[in-house]
């Protein structure tokens, strides 16, 4: 199990909002009884339009998460490969602190192999520079833009950007579910079993393929051919859960699998990663002292 990093733009409040706020403080007071005052009163009395579409909820989530300077998340994951009835699996548990408005992320956790072997991993991304420490090895400099590093740590807030891409796709790929009494809104993307070639241009399919690529590379090194044209997506479900009142992220889950044909049978790869919001992070995300020297 790997932690993963999405190298996407950080969430910040739109510049137009900041300018509007400054303008409101600088404007001259509006005279009572004037047409302008009447218009303002009418606008203020109009109720805000309730969100309906996936993009409505995504806009609200983006603004809600930008209200705090940093957040903390827990991460749990599992991935496995089954061949001829034999399954090899690994699990991961960790935490992520993610700043908003500045490029700063810190993740750390422990992966456990199917044989019980544990490995620690810690990652800092500050600006355009990354630092990775695996096990007892020394810190090493890494590039967050490197394809391998993009699969090294989850950015729990960047999923808002990803769901926006899903929603803006032709036909729309995101379904909204709001259950009375649950206190949550769920944005969901799903796919049944189908050839990867049929959906390979979908953003969510590209994401699943990127997550699978490290395992595909290991299989190729072992002499097992992995041909994208022959891969089958066995299923996919990605769910972003928002608080129905605040629209802050509550959790995110990605669950998918691939079938890899080999020797007349299918090898099955499965992965599930769940991220849960643990609340506002009050600390400042910065490199440890030994890396700032």
DAJO-V627374 format. One record per residue. N is the residue number from 1. RES is the residue in one letter. NEAR is the number of other C-alpha atoms within 8 Angstrom. Layout:
N/RES/NEAR, N/RES/NEAR
This chain:
1/X/10, 2/X/8, 3/X/9, 4/X/11, 5/X/12, 6/X/10, 7/X/7, 8/X/6, 9/X/5, 10/X/9, 11/X/11, 12/X/7, 13/X/8, 14/X/6, 15/X/6, 16/X/6, 17/X/8, 18/X/9, 19/X/8, 20/X/8, 21/X/8, 22/X/8, 23/X/8, 24/X/7, 25/X/6, 26/X/6, 27/X/6, 28/X/4, 29/X/4, 30/X/7, 31/X/7, 32/X/5, 33/X/6, 34/X/8, 35/X/6, 36/X/8, 37/X/11, 38/X/9, 39/X/8, 40/X/8, 41/X/8, 42/X/8, 43/X/7, 44/X/7, 45/X/6, 46/X/6, 47/X/5, 48/X/4, 49/X/4, 50/X/4, 51/X/6, 52/X/6, 53/X/7, 54/X/11, 55/X/8, 56/X/9, 57/X/11, 58/X/11, 59/X/8, 60/X/9, 61/X/13, 62/X/10, 63/X/9, 64/X/10, 65/X/12, 66/X/12, 67/X/6, 68/X/8, 69/X/10, 70/X/11, 71/X/14, 72/X/13, 73/X/13, 74/X/12, 75/X/13, 76/X/11, 77/X/12, 78/X/12, 79/X/12, 80/X/11, 81/X/11, 82/X/11, 83/X/9, 84/X/6, 85/X/5, 86/X/6, 87/X/8, 88/X/8, 89/X/10, 90/X/12, 91/X/12, 92/X/15, 93/X/11, 94/X/11, 95/X/11, 96/X/15, 97/X/13, 98/X/14, 99/X/12, 100/X/15, 101/X/9, 102/X/7, 103/X/11, 104/X/13, 105/X/14, 106/X/12, 107/X/12, 108/X/11, 109/X/11, 110/X/11, 111/X/14, 112/X/13, 113/X/10, 114/X/8, 115/X/5, 116/X/6, 117/X/7, 118/X/8, 119/X/9, 120/X/10, 121/X/12, 122/X/11, 123/X/13, 124/X/13, 125/X/13, 126/X/11, 127/X/7, 128/X/8, 129/X/10, 130/X/12, 131/X/11, 132/X/12, 133/X/12, 134/X/11, 135/X/7, 136/X/5, 137/X/6, 138/X/6, 139/X/8, 140/X/7, 141/X/8, 142/X/10, 143/X/9, 144/X/12, 145/X/7, 146/X/8, 147/X/6, 148/X/7, 149/X/13, 150/X/13, 151/X/14, 152/X/10, 153/X/13, 154/X/10, 155/X/12, 156/X/10, 157/X/9, 158/X/12, 159/X/9, 160/X/10, 161/X/9, 162/X/9, 163/X/10, 164/X/10, 165/X/9, 166/X/13, 167/X/11, 168/X/9, 169/X/9, 170/X/5, 171/X/5, 172/X/8, 173/X/10, 174/X/11, 175/X/8, 176/X/10, 177/X/8, 178/X/9, 179/X/8, 180/X/5, 181/X/4, 182/X/6, 183/X/9, 184/X/11, 185/X/12, 186/X/11, 187/X/12, 188/X/12, 189/X/11, 190/X/8, 191/X/8, 192/X/8, 193/X/8, 194/X/10, 195/X/10, 196/X/13, 197/X/9, 198/X/6, 199/X/8, 200/X/9, 201/X/6, 202/X/9, 203/X/10, 204/X/7, 205/X/11, 206/X/10, 207/X/8, 208/X/9, 209/X/8, 210/X/9, 211/X/8, 212/X/8, 213/X/8, 214/X/9, 215/X/7, 216/X/9, 217/X/8, 218/X/8, 219/X/11, 220/X/10, 221/X/7, 222/X/6, 223/X/6, 224/X/8, 225/X/7, 226/X/10, 227/X/6, 228/X/7, 229/X/6, 230/X/11, 231/X/14, 232/X/11, 233/X/14, 234/X/11, 235/X/12, 236/X/13, 237/X/12, 238/X/11, 239/X/11, 240/X/13, 241/X/12, 242/X/14, 243/X/12, 244/X/9, 245/X/6, 246/X/7, 247/X/11, 248/X/9, 249/X/12, 250/X/10, 251/X/11, 252/X/13, 253/X/12, 254/X/12, 255/X/11, 256/X/13, 257/X/12, 258/X/12, 259/X/12, 260/X/12, 261/X/10, 262/X/9, 263/X/4, 264/X/5, 265/X/7, 266/X/9, 267/X/12, 268/X/11, 269/X/12, 270/X/11, 271/X/12, 272/X/11, 273/X/11, 274/X/11, 275/X/12, 276/X/10, 277/X/11, 278/X/8, 279/X/7, 280/X/9, 281/X/9, 282/X/5, 283/X/4, 284/X/4, 285/X/10, 286/X/7, 287/X/8, 288/X/6, 289/X/6, 290/X/5, 291/X/6, 292/X/6, 293/X/4
